[in-house]
Amino acid sequence: MIPQADDDEILELARAEQRILITNDKDFGELVFRGGLEHHGVLLLRLQDERPSHRVQIVDFVMKNHADRLAGNFAVATEKSLRIRAKS
């Protein structure tokens, strides 16, 4: 990505490149919902187990089973659930 980029710049770059942003930074929720910033999709990880291998396992599961529902939406993944909020 962009070294030292602000969150809004990262979100804009992901949107421009039509990429789903995968993050564990709750600030992106603020940018999307309160700031109204456009996005191509955000997957927020809210995991108890933050080990990189566990993150990969969760993202892999979400992408294999729900990738078609992520574009344009805001999703929150935990070990036990996936909530997808459709773009208004």
VMD Tcl script that draws the C-alpha trace (Angstrom):
set ca {
  {0.00 0.00 0.00}
  {0.99 3.61 0.50}
  {3.61 4.22 3.25}
  {2.16 6.45 5.99}
  {-1.18 6.82 4.15}
  {-4.23 8.08 6.00}
  {-7.19 5.75 6.40}
  {-9.28 7.78 3.96}
  {-6.52 7.54 1.35}
  {-6.32 3.78 1.82}
  {-10.10 3.46 1.49}
  {-10.08 5.59 -1.67}
  {-7.27 3.58 -3.25}
  {-9.10 0.31 -2.53}
  {-12.28 1.80 -4.04}
  {-10.48 3.09 -7.13}
  {-8.88 -0.33 -7.69}
  {-12.19 -2.11 -6.93}
  {-10.66 -4.02 -4.03}
  {-12.25 -5.16 -0.81}
  {-10.37 -3.71 2.14}
  {-9.59 -6.26 4.86}
  {-8.70 -4.68 8.19}
  {-8.94 -4.92 11.95}
  {-9.07 -1.12 12.29}
  {-12.51 0.04 13.47}
  {-11.78 3.53 12.12}
  {-12.84 2.34 8.67}
  {-16.36 1.80 10.00}
  {-16.41 5.42 11.12}
  {-15.25 6.59 7.69}
  {-17.90 4.53 5.91}
  {-20.90 5.14 8.16}
  {-20.31 8.54 9.76}
  {-18.10 10.00 7.07}
  {-20.12 8.58 4.20}
  {-17.00 7.70 2.22}
  {-17.46 5.52 -0.84}
  {-15.89 2.07 -0.85}
  {-15.85 -1.12 -2.89}
  {-16.25 -3.25 0.23}
  {-14.77 -3.54 3.71}
  {-14.20 -6.68 5.77}
  {-13.53 -5.78 9.40}
  {-11.95 -8.56 11.47}
  {-12.98 -8.58 15.14}
  {-11.13 -11.66 16.33}
  {-10.25 -12.90 19.79}
  {-7.29 -14.82 18.37}
  {-5.14 -12.29 16.48}
  {-2.43 -14.69 15.33}
  {-1.69 -14.16 11.62}
  {-2.43 -17.80 10.79}
  {-5.85 -17.49 12.43}
  {-6.62 -14.27 10.54}
  {-5.74 -16.02 7.27}
  {-8.01 -18.95 8.20}
  {-10.98 -16.63 8.88}
  {-10.43 -14.53 5.74}
  {-10.07 -17.71 3.68}
  {-13.38 -19.03 5.04}
  {-15.19 -15.74 4.39}
  {-13.82 -15.42 0.86}
  {-14.62 -19.04 -0.06}
  {-18.17 -18.86 1.29}
  {-19.28 -15.23 1.04}
  {-17.08 -13.36 -1.47}
  {-20.07 -12.71 -3.74}
  {-21.77 -10.77 -0.91}
  {-18.84 -8.52 0.06}
  {-18.54 -6.15 -2.91}
  {-19.99 -2.77 -2.01}
  {-20.88 -3.83 1.54}
  {-19.42 -3.52 5.01}
  {-18.86 -6.86 6.75}
  {-17.71 -7.76 10.25}
  {-16.22 -11.21 10.83}
  {-15.68 -12.88 14.18}
  {-14.79 -16.46 14.97}
  {-18.50 -17.24 15.29}
  {-20.30 -14.95 12.87}
  {-20.28 -12.80 9.77}
  {-22.50 -9.71 9.64}
  {-22.89 -7.97 6.31}
  {-24.42 -4.53 6.15}
  {-25.56 -3.64 2.68}
  {-24.66 -0.28 1.24}
  {-27.59 2.11 1.64}
}
mol new
graphics top color blue
foreach p $ca { graphics top sphere $p radius 0.5 }
foreach p [lrange $ca 0 end-1] q [lrange $ca 1 end] { graphics top cylinder $p $q radius 0.2 }
display resetview
